[in-house]
Amino acid sequence: MTKVLLVDDHQLVRAGIHRILDEADDIHVVGEAESGEEALRLVRAECPDVVLMDVHMPGIGGLEATRKLLRVDPGLRVIALTVHVREPYPSSLLEAGAMGYLTKGCDEREIIRAIRTVAAGRRYIGADIAQQMAIAGLEGGDRPFDKLSQREMQVMMMVTEGYRLQEISDRLCLSPKTVSTYRYRLYEKLGVSNDVELTRLVIRYGLVDGDA
């Protein structure tokens, strides 16, 4: 029996995945967490075999949570399950030690197949993710976002999604001054001077949908 922990800040998403996994007689959900911090506590308490990890969450976020979880339990298998298809997210999570990467657009059978695959010690990457990684590899060269920290990535994505300074501060549990510091550090590293230029850069590299 493979024990699974679900980590996502949306309760409806967790409930839907839980329902899917209940159909598999060899998988048992041992807990649900709405943040990376809560996931750390539950991994210590429940000792899951596999963690299904959202990437974009308040607090430490999925990337840093993956690093911390694997320090707690090096044998843990982490599968990123997220809306983010484009680089640098997949490579960053896999480099941090994740064994799998799926998008939330995958079907129910693929989630179960991915859990069984990583539980057996093999890596599982969704076909759409593998295609994007292959394209990025063929294009070559450094992407401007490779130089950003996980926290800077979080702030960047929230800025480009239209969150206001105070909203970012509240969701990430940071002071508004600290968020402003991260934002200006983003400007310097990416060579932009305002939020509009930042958003255009993010759209150009496909991290968000330009039509959204």
Secondary structure, DSSP 8 states (H G I E B T S, - for coil): -EEEEEE-S-HHHHHHHHHHHTT-TTEEEEEEESSHHHHHHHHHHH--SEEEE-SS-STTHHHHHHHHHHHH-TT-EEEEEES--STTHHHHHHHTT-SEEEETTS-HHHHHHHHHHHHTT--EE-HHHHHHHHHHHHH-S--GGGG--HHHHHHHHHHHTT--HHHHHHHHT--HHHHHHHHHHHHHHHT--SHHHHHHHHHHTTSS-TT-
